[in-house]
Amino acid sequence: DRARMDEALRRVRKALAEKLSASAQAPREVVTILANDDFDIASPILLNSNILEDEDLMEIVRQRTISHRLAIAMRRSLSYRVCDELVATQSTDVIKALLENHGARISAATMTYLVDQSEAQDAYHEPLLRRTDLPQDLAKRMYYWVSAALRQFIVDNFSIDPIELDLTLGPIAQKAAH
């Protein structure tokens, strides 16, 4: 019967994906096929396989589901190129997962873009500020639109003078009020 055969094949693909996700010698073609499969089959490969190259990951980000993108965003390490591809999806959940991944190498230009986006996207505030690679000038810029608790986090974790920030913030607030 066709349904039982399909289910058996699915179980085989899933077991193969789990086995090959940890293998450094797995055939790249097979790993790539499994990475593009349904998410429950693809997830161990997407999260763990070192066989996948940037081009493979970027193609999956462009062609597959949000679940595939989230798994890629959570990989142990990510290159600048793959990070840029994930940010290009404009998916808040994917970008938040990427920002929370400290193994993701985010370029200076992309980091600046995400800080600018954070003015309207509260979900990015804390993950951005908790990144060890967030430059001080970008943290300082965020001071003006984050919550009071995160302002205190900025003052505590970046070499920024809170009095200087408050002196700058005062005239901006007065201008906004009029």
PADOMAR-357639 format. One record per atom (N, C-alpha, C): residue number from 1; x, y, z; atom name. Coordinates in steps of 0.05 Angstrom, whole numbers, plus 32768, in hexadecimal, padded with zeros to 4 digits. Each point is the difference from the previous one (the first is absolute). Layout:
> resi_px_py_pz_name
> NUM_X_Y_Z_CA
...
END
This chain:
> resi_px_py_pz_name
> 1_8011_7FE8_8000_N
> 1_7FEF_8018_8000_CA
> 1_8012_8019_8000_C
> 2_7FF8_8013_7FF0_N
> 2_8010_8018_7FFA_CA
> 2_8006_8011_8019_C
> 3_7FEC_8004_8011_N
> 3_8003_8011_8018_CA
> 3_8015_7FF3_8013_C
> 4_7FFF_7FE6_8004_N
> 4_8014_7FF3_8011_CA
> 4_801C_8001_7FF5_C
> 5_8002_7FFE_7FE6_N
> 5_801A_8002_7FF2_CA
> 5_800B_801D_8004_C
> 6_7FEF_8014_7FFC_N
> 6_8009_801C_8004_CA
> 6_8009_8005_801D_C
> 7_7FF1_7FF5_8013_N
> 7_8007_8004_801C_CA
> 7_801B_7FF1_8007_C
> 8_8004_7FE9_7FF5_N
> 8_8019_7FF1_8004_CA
> 8_8017_8010_7FF4_C
> 9_7FFD_800B_7FE8_N
> 9_8016_8010_7FF4_CA
> 9_8005_8019_8010_C
> 10_7FEC_800C_800B_N
> 10_8003_8018_8010_CA
> 10_8010_7FF9_8019_C
> 11_7FFA_7FEA_800D_N
> 11_800F_7FF7_8018_CA
> 11_801D_7FFB_7FF9_C
> 12_8005_7FF4_7FE9_N
> 12_801C_7FFB_7FF7_CA
> 12_800F_801B_7FFC_C
> 13_7FF3_8013_7FF2_N
> 13_800C_801A_7FFB_CA
> 13_8006_800E_801B_C
> 14_7FEE_7FFE_8012_N
> 14_8003_800E_801A_CA
> 14_8018_7FF3_8010_C
> 15_8001_7FE6_8000_N
> 15_8016_7FF2_800E_CA
> 15_801B_8006_7FF2_C
> 16_8000_8001_7FE6_N
> 16_8018_8006_7FF1_CA
> 16_8009_801D_8006_C
> 17_7FED_8013_8001_N
> 17_8007_801C_8006_CA
> 17_800C_8002_801C_C
> 18_7FF5_7FF2_8013_N
> 18_800B_8001_801B_CA
> 18_801C_7FF4_8001_C
> 19_8004_7FEA_7FF2_N
> 19_801A_7FF3_8000_CA
> 19_8015_8012_7FF1_C
> 20_7FF9_800A_7FE9_N
> 20_8013_8010_7FF0_CA
> 20_8005_801C_800B_C
> 21_7FEE_800A_8011_N
> 21_8004_801B_800A_CA
> 21_8019_8003_8011_C
> 22_8009_7FE9_800B_N
> 22_8018_8001_8011_CA
> 22_8019_7FF6_7FF1_C
> 23_7FFD_7FF8_7FE7_N
> 23_8016_7FF5_7FF1_CA
> 23_8010_8015_7FF0_C
> 24_801A_7FFE_8003_N
> 24_8012_8012_7FF0_CA
> 24_8006_7FF5_7FE4_C
> 25_7FF9_7FE6_7FFC_N
> 25_8005_7FF3_7FE6_CA
> 25_7FE7_7FFB_7FF0_C
> 26_7FEA_800A_8008_N
> 26_7FE7_7FFB_7FF2_CA
> 26_8001_800C_7FE3_C
> 27_7FF4_7FF3_7FED_N
> 27_8000_800B_7FE5_CA
> 27_7FF0_801A_7FFE_C
> 28_800D_8015_7FF6_N
> 28_7FF3_801A_8000_CA
> 28_7FE5_8000_7FF1_C
> 29_7FFF_7FF1_7FEA_N
> 29_7FE7_8000_7FF0_CA
> 29_7FE9_7FF5_8011_C
> 30_8005_7FEB_800F_N
> 30_7FEB_7FF3_8011_CA
> 30_7FF8_8013_8016_C
> 31_8014_800D_800D_N
> 31_7FFB_8013_8015_CA
> 31_7FEF_8017_7FF6_C
> 32_8007_800A_7FE9_N
> 32_7FF1_8017_7FF4_CA
> 32_7FE3_7FF8_7FFA_C
> 33_7FFC_7FE8_7FF5_N
> 33_7FE5_7FF7_7FFB_CA
> 33_7FF0_7FFE_801A_C
> 34_800C_7FF5_8015_N
> 34_7FF2_7FFD_8019_CA
> 34_7FFB_801C_800D_C
> 35_8012_8013_7FFD_N
> 35_7FFD_801B_800B_CA
> 35_7FE9_800E_7FF3_C
> 36_7FF9_7FF8_7FE7_N
> 36_7FEA_800D_7FF2_CA
> 36_7FE5_7FF1_8003_C
> 37_8001_7FEA_8010_N
> 37_7FE8_7FEF_8004_CA
> 37_7FEC_800F_8012_C
> 38_7FEA_7FF3_8007_N
> 38_7FEE_800B_8014_CA
> 38_800F_8006_8019_C
> 39_7FF6_8014_800F_N
> 39_8010_800A_8017_CA
> 39_8007_7FEB_8014_C
> 40_7FED_7FEE_8007_N
> 40_8007_7FEC_8015_CA
> 40_8016_7FEE_7FF7_C
> 41_8004_7FFC_7FE7_N
> 41_8017_7FF0_7FF5_CA
> 41_8019_8012_7FFF_C
> 42_7FFD_8018_7FF6_N
> 42_8016_8012_7FFB_CA
> 42_800D_800B_8019_C
> 43_7FF1_8003_8016_N
> 43_8009_800F_8017_CA
> 43_801B_7FF7_800C_C
> 44_8006_7FE6_8004_N
> 44_801A_7FF9_800B_CA
> 44_8017_8008_7FED_C
> 45_7FFC_7FFE_7FE6_N
> 45_8014_8008_7FED_CA
> 45_8004_801E_8001_C
> 46_7FEA_800F_8000_N
> 46_8002_801D_8000_CA
> 46_800E_800B_8019_C
> 47_7FFA_7FF3_8017_N
> 47_800C_8009_8019_CA
> 47_801D_7FF8_8003_C
> 48_8007_7FE8_7FF7_N
> 48_801A_7FF4_8008_CA
> 48_8014_7FFA_7FEA_C
> 49_7FF7_7FFC_7FE7_N
> 49_8013_7FF6_7FEC_CA
> 49_8014_8015_7FF7_C
> 50_801A_7FF8_8002_N
> 50_8015_8012_7FF6_CA
> 50_8006_7FFB_7FE3_C
> 51_7FF2_7FEE_7FF3_N
> 51_8003_7FFA_7FE4_CA
> 51_7FF4_8016_7FEF_C
> 52_7FEA_800B_800A_N
> 52_7FF2_8016_7FF0_CA
> 52_8013_8018_7FFE_C
> 53_8001_800B_7FE8_N
> 53_8010_8018_7FFB_CA
> 53_7FEE_8018_8000_C
> 54_800C_8018_8001_N
> 54_7FF1_8019_8000_CA
> 54_7FEB_8001_7FEA_C
> 55_8009_7FF8_7FE8_N
> 55_7FEE_8001_7FE9_CA
> 55_7FE7_7FEE_8004_C
> 56_8004_7FE8_800C_N
> 56_7FEA_7FEE_8006_CA
> 56_7FED_800D_8013_C
> 57_800B_800B_8016_N
> 57_7FF0_800D_8015_CA
> 57_7FF0_8018_7FF5_C
> 58_800D_8010_7FEF_N
> 58_7FF4_8018_7FF5_CA
> 58_7FE9_7FF8_7FED_C
> 59_8003_7FEB_7FF1_N
> 59_7FEB_7FF6_7FEE_CA
> 59_7FE8_7FF6_8010_C
> 60_8005_7FF2_8016_N
> 60_7FEB_7FF7_8011_CA
> 60_7FF1_8017_800D_C
> 61_800F_8015_8009_N
> 61_7FF3_8018_800B_CA
> 61_7FED_800C_7FEB_C
> 62_8009_8001_7FE7_N
> 62_7FF0_800D_7FEB_CA
> 62_7FE8_7FEE_7FF8_C
> 63_8003_7FE6_8000_N
> 63_7FEC_7FEE_7FF4_CA
> 63_7FED_7FF1_8013_C
> 64_8008_7FFD_8019_N
> 64_7FF1_7FEF_8012_CA
> 64_7FEF_800F_8014_C
> 65_7FF7_7FF3_8015_N
> 65_7FEC_800C_8013_CA
> 65_800E_8010_8016_C
> 66_7FEF_800E_800F_N
> 66_800A_800F_8017_CA
> 66_800D_7FEE_8014_C
> 67_7FF6_7FE8_8003_N
> 67_800C_7FEC_8013_CA
> 67_801C_7FF9_7FF8_C
> 68_8005_7FFD_7FE6_N
> 68_801B_7FFA_7FF6_CA
> 68_8012_8018_8006_C
> 69_7FF5_8018_7FFC_N
> 69_8010_8019_8005_CA
> 69_8007_8002_801E_C
> 70_7FED_7FFA_8011_N
> 70_8005_8002_801D_CA
> 70_8016_7FEC_8008_C
> 71_7FFF_7FE8_7FF6_N
> 71_8014_7FEC_8006_CA
> 71_801C_800A_7FF7_C
> 72_8001_800B_7FE9_N
> 72_801A_800A_7FF6_CA
> 72_800A_8017_8012_C
> 73_7FED_8012_8008_N
> 73_8008_8016_8012_CA
> 73_800B_7FF6_801B_C
> 74_7FFA_7FE8_8007_N
> 74_8009_7FF5_801A_CA
> 74_8019_7FEE_7FFD_C
> 75_800B_7FFE_7FE9_N
> 75_8019_7FF0_7FFC_CA
> 75_8016_800A_8012_C
> 76_8013_7FEE_8007_N
> 76_8016_8007_8012_CA
> 76_8010_8018_7FF6_C
> 77_8004_8001_7FE6_N
> 77_800E_8017_7FF5_CA
> 77_7FF5_8007_7FE5_C
> 78_8000_801A_7FF9_N
> 78_7FF5_8009_7FE7_CA
> 78_8013_8016_7FF5_C
> 79_8004_7FFF_7FE6_N
> 79_8010_8014_7FF3_CA
> 79_7FF1_801A_7FFB_C
> 80_800F_8015_7FFA_N
> 80_7FF3_801A_7FF9_CA
> 80_7FEC_7FFD_7FEA_C
> 81_8007_7FF0_7FEC_N
> 81_7FEE_7FFE_7FE8_CA
> 81_7FE6_7FF2_8007_C
> 82_8001_7FEB_8010_N
> 82_7FE7_7FF2_8008_CA
> 82_7FF0_8012_8012_C
> 83_800D_800F_8012_N
> 83_7FF1_8013_8012_CA
> 83_7FF2_8015_7FEF_C
> 84_800D_800B_7FEC_N
> 84_7FF4_8014_7FEF_CA
> 84_7FE7_7FF4_7FF2_C
> 85_8002_7FE7_7FF7_N
> 85_7FEA_7FF3_7FF2_CA
> 85_7FE8_7FFC_8013_C
> 86_8006_7FF9_8019_N
> 86_7FEB_7FFD_8014_CA
> 86_7FF3_801B_8006_C
> 87_800F_8015_8003_N
> 87_7FF5_801B_8005_CA
> 87_7FEF_8009_7FE8_C
> 88_8008_7FF9_7FE8_N
> 88_7FF1_8007_7FE8_CA
> 88_7FE4_7FF5_7FFF_C
> 89_7FFA_7FEB_8010_N
> 89_7FE5_7FF4_8001_CA
> 89_7FEC_8014_800D_C
> 90_800A_8013_8010_N
> 90_7FF0_8013_800E_CA
> 90_7FED_7FF3_8015_C
> 91_8006_7FE7_8007_N
> 91_7FF0_7FF2_8014_CA
> 91_800A_8007_801C_C
> 92_7FEE_800C_8010_N
> 92_8008_8008_801B_CA
> 92_8009_7FE8_8010_C
> 93_7FF2_7FE9_7FFE_N
> 93_8008_7FE8_8010_CA
> 93_801B_7FF6_7FF7_C
> 94_8006_8000_7FE6_N
> 94_801A_7FF6_7FF6_CA
> 94_8016_8013_8009_C
> 95_7FFB_801A_7FFD_N
> 95_8015_8013_8008_CA
> 95_8005_8000_801E_C
> 96_7FEB_7FFD_8010_N
> 96_8003_7FFE_801D_CA
> 96_8011_7FE7_8007_C
> 97_7FFA_7FEA_7FF4_N
> 97_8010_7FE7_8005_CA
> 97_801D_8004_7FF7_C
> 98_8004_800E_7FEA_N
> 98_801B_8005_7FF7_CA
> 98_800F_8012_8014_C
> 99_7FF3_8015_800A_N
> 99_800D_8012_8013_CA
> 99_8006_7FF2_801A_C
> 100_7FF0_7FEC_8008_N
> 100_8004_7FF1_8018_CA
> 100_8017_7FEB_7FFD_C
> 101_8008_7FFB_7FE8_N
> 101_8015_7FEC_7FFA_CA
> 101_801B_800E_8000_C
> 102_8010_7FFC_8015_N
> 102_8019_800D_8003_CA
> 102_8016_7FF4_7FEF_C
> 103_7FF9_7FEA_7FF1_N
> 103_8013_7FF4_7FED_CA
> 103_7FFC_800C_7FE4_C
> 104_7FEC_8012_7FFE_N
> 104_7FFB_800C_7FE6_CA
> 104_8011_8019_7FFD_C
> 105_800F_8001_7FE9_N
> 105_8011_8017_7FFA_CA
> 105_7FEF_8013_7FEF_C
> 106_7FF9_8017_800D_N
> 106_7FF0_8014_7FF3_CA
> 106_8012_8017_7FF8_C
> 107_7FFF_8008_7FE6_N
> 107_8011_8015_7FF7_CA
> 107_7FF8_801B_800D_C
> 108_8013_8013_7FFF_N
> 108_7FFB_801A_800B_CA
> 108_7FE9_800E_7FF3_C
> 109_7FFE_7FFE_7FE5_N
> 109_7FEA_800C_7FF1_CA
> 109_7FE5_7FF4_8008_C
> 110_7FFF_7FE6_8003_N
> 110_7FE7_7FF2_8007_CA
> 110_7FF9_8007_801D_C
> 111_8014_8002_8012_N
> 111_7FFB_8007_801C_CA
> 111_7FF4_801C_8001_C
> 112_800B_8013_7FF1_N
> 112_7FF5_801B_7FFF_CA
> 112_7FE4_8000_7FF6_C
> 113_7FFA_7FF1_7FEB_N
> 113_7FE5_7FFE_7FF5_CA
> 113_7FED_7FF5_8015_C
> 114_8008_7FEB_800F_N
> 114_7FEF_7FF4_8014_CA
> 114_7FFB_8013_8017_C
> 115_8014_8010_8008_N
> 115_7FFC_8014_8015_CA
> 115_7FEC_8014_7FF6_C
> 116_8002_8009_7FE7_N
> 116_7FED_8013_7FF5_CA
> 116_7FE4_7FF4_8000_C
> 117_7FFD_7FE7_7FF9_N
> 117_7FE6_7FF2_8000_CA
> 117_7FF5_7FFD_801C_C
> 118_8012_7FFF_8014_N
> 118_7FF7_7FFC_801C_CA
> 118_7FF1_8018_800B_C
> 119_8002_8016_7FF3_N
> 119_7FF1_8018_8009_CA
> 119_7FE2_7FF9_7FFF_C
> 120_7FF8_7FF2_7FEB_N
> 120_7FE4_7FF8_7FFC_CA
> 120_7FFA_7FE4_8009_C
> 121_8014_7FF0_8005_N
> 121_7FFD_7FE3_8006_CA
> 121_800B_7FFA_801C_C
> 122_7FEE_8001_8013_N
> 122_8008_7FFC_801C_CA
> 122_800D_7FE4_8005_C
> 123_7FF8_7FEC_7FF0_N
> 123_800A_7FE5_8004_CA
> 123_801E_7FFE_7FFC_C
> 124_800C_8014_7FF2_N
> 124_801D_8000_7FFC_CA
> 124_8010_800D_8016_C
> 125_7FF3_800F_8011_N
> 125_800F_8010_8014_CA
> 125_8013_7FEF_8011_C
> 126_7FF4_7FEE_8010_N
> 126_8011_7FF1_8012_CA
> 126_8014_7FEE_7FF2_C
> 127_7FF8_7FF0_7FEB_N
> 127_8014_7FEF_7FF3_CA
> 127_8017_8011_7FF4_C
> 128_7FFB_8017_7FF5_N
> 128_8015_8011_7FF6_CA
> 128_8013_8009_8016_C
> 129_7FF5_800A_8016_N
> 129_8010_800A_8016_CA
> 129_8010_7FEB_800E_C
> 130_7FF7_7FE7_7FFF_N
> 130_800F_7FEA_800D_CA
> 130_8016_7FF4_7FEE_C
> 131_8002_800A_7FE7_N
> 131_8015_7FF6_7FEE_CA
> 131_801B_800C_8009_C
> 132_8014_7FF0_8001_N
> 132_801B_800A_8008_CA
> 132_800D_800F_7FE9_C
> 133_7FF5_7FFD_7FE8_N
> 133_800C_800F_7FE9_CA
> 133_7FF1_8019_7FF8_C
> 134_7FED_8009_8012_N
> 134_7FF2_8019_7FFA_CA
> 134_8013_8017_8007_C
> 135_8007_8011_7FEC_N
> 135_8011_8016_8006_CA
> 135_7FF3_8014_8013_C
> 136_8011_800D_8010_N
> 136_7FF6_8014_8014_CA
> 136_7FEF_8016_7FF3_C
> 137_8008_800A_7FE9_N
> 137_7FF1_8016_7FF3_CA
> 137_7FE4_7FF7_7FF9_C
> 138_7FFC_7FE7_7FF9_N
> 138_7FE5_7FF6_7FF9_CA
> 138_7FF0_7FFC_8019_C
> 139_800C_7FF7_8016_N
> 139_7FF2_7FFD_8019_CA
> 139_7FF7_801C_800A_C
> 140_8012_8013_7FFC_N
> 140_7FF9_801C_8008_CA
> 140_7FE9_800A_7FF0_C
> 141_7FFF_7FFA_7FE7_N
> 141_7FE9_8009_7FEF_CA
> 141_7FE6_7FF3_800A_C
> 142_8001_7FE7_8008_N
> 142_7FE8_7FF2_8009_CA
> 142_7FF5_800B_801B_C
> 143_8012_800D_800F_N
> 143_7FF8_800B_801A_CA
> 143_7FE7_8011_7FFE_C
> 144_7FFC_800D_7FEA_N
> 144_7FEA_8013_7FFD_CA
> 144_7FE5_7FF3_7FFC_C
> 145_7FFF_7FE6_7FF9_N
> 145_7FE6_7FF4_7FFB_CA
> 145_7FFA_7FE6_800F_C
> 146_8013_7FF8_8011_N
> 146_7FFB_7FE8_800F_CA
> 146_7FF3_8006_801B_C
> 147_7FF7_7FEB_800E_N
> 147_7FF3_8003_801A_CA
> 147_8014_800A_8015_C
> 148_7FF6_8009_8016_N
> 148_8011_800A_8016_CA
> 148_8013_7FEA_800A_C
> 149_7FF6_7FE7_8002_N
> 149_8011_7FEA_8009_CA
> 149_8017_7FFB_7FED_C
> 150_7FFA_8002_7FE6_N
> 150_8015_7FFC_7FEC_CA
> 150_8013_8018_7FFF_C
> 151_7FF6_8018_8006_N
> 151_8012_8017_8002_CA
> 151_8015_7FFB_8016_C
> 152_7FF6_7FF5_8017_N
> 152_8012_7FFA_8016_CA
> 152_8014_7FEA_7FF7_C
> 153_7FF7_7FED_7FF1_N
> 153_8012_7FEB_7FF6_CA
> 153_8016_800C_7FEE_C
> 154_7FF8_8013_7FEF_N
> 154_8014_800D_7FEF_CA
> 154_8015_800F_8011_C
> 155_7FF7_800E_8014_N
> 155_8012_800F_8011_CA
> 155_8013_7FED_800F_C
> 156_7FF4_7FEA_8009_N
> 156_8010_7FEC_8010_CA
> 156_8014_7FF0_7FEF_C
> 157_7FFA_7FFC_7FE6_N
> 157_8010_7FEE_7FF0_CA
> 157_8010_800D_7FE9_C
> 158_7FFC_8019_7FFC_N
> 158_8010_800F_7FEC_CA
> 158_800C_8018_800D_C
> 159_8017_8008_7FF6_N
> 159_800D_8017_800C_CA
> 159_7FF3_801A_7FF7_C
> 160_7FE9_8006_800C_N
> 160_7FF0_8017_7FF7_CA
> 160_7FF8_800F_8019_C
> 161_8003_801A_7FFF_N
> 161_7FFA_8012_8016_CA
> 161_7FE1_8006_8000_C
> 162_7FF2_7FF7_8014_N
> 162_7FE3_8004_8001_CA
> 162_7FF8_801D_8001_C
> 163_8010_8011_800C_N
> 163_7FFA_801D_8001_CA
> 163_8001_800C_7FE4_C
> 164_8015_7FF9_7FF1_N
> 164_8002_8009_7FE4_CA
> 164_7FE7_7FF8_7FF0_C
> 165_7FF7_7FE6_8004_N
> 165_7FE9_7FF7_7FF1_CA
> 165_7FE7_800F_8008_C
> 166_7FFD_8003_801A_N
> 166_7FE8_800E_800A_CA
> 166_7FFF_801E_7FF7_C
> 167_8018_800C_7FFF_N
> 167_8001_801C_7FF6_CA
> 167_7FF8_8001_7FE3_C
> 168_8007_7FEC_7FF0_N
> 168_7FF8_7FFF_7FE4_CA
> 168_7FE3_7FF9_7FFD_C
> 169_7FF6_7FEF_8012_N
> 169_7FE4_7FF6_7FFE_CA
> 169_7FEC_8017_8007_C
> 170_8008_8011_8014_N
> 170_7FEE_8015_8008_CA
> 170_7FF5_8011_7FE9_C
> 171_8012_800D_7FF0_N
> 171_7FF6_8011_7FEB_CA
> 171_7FF0_7FF0_7FEA_C
> 172_8008_7FE7_7FFC_N
> 172_7FF1_7FF0_7FEC_CA
> 172_7FE3_7FFB_800B_C
> 173_7FFD_7FFA_8019_N
> 173_7FE6_7FFB_800C_CA
> 173_7FEF_801A_7FFF_C
> 174_800D_8017_8006_N
> 174_7FF1_801A_8000_CA
> 174_7FF7_8006_7FE4_C
> 175_8011_7FFB_7FEC_N
> 175_7FF9_8005_7FE4_CA
> 175_7FE9_7FEF_7FF8_C
> 176_8000_7FE6_8008_N
> 176_7FEA_7FEE_7FF9_CA
> 176_7FE6_8008_800D_C
> 177_8001_800C_8018_N
> 177_7FE8_8008_800F_CA
> 177_7FF2_8018_7FF3_C
> 178_800E_8010_7FF0_N
> 178_7FF4_8018_7FF4_CA
> 178_7FF6_7FFC_7FE5_C
END
